[in-house]
Amino acid sequence: MSKIIDARGLSCPQPVILTLNELKNTTETQLEILVDTVTAKENVTRAVNSQGWQVDKVETLDDEYKIVIYK
């Protein structure tokens, strides 16, 4: 089971900051990030790629997105 970062309800750049802080401190090799805007989805995706993580998949759940990443 991957660790979940819940960034729903946060406005940019908070989802990106929350995600980047977690990437620096985690020992996990897979994470799930939950966001609720297209902008947050795009910004988080770019941010994790810039840190050497890969996006495995992005699932749309109603008006929310689950971004699954791995290293």
Secondary structure, DSSP 4 states (H G I P E B T S, - for coil): --EEEE-TTPPTTHHHHHHHHHHHH---SEEEEEESSHHHHHHHHHHHHHTT-EEEEEEEETTEEEEEEE-
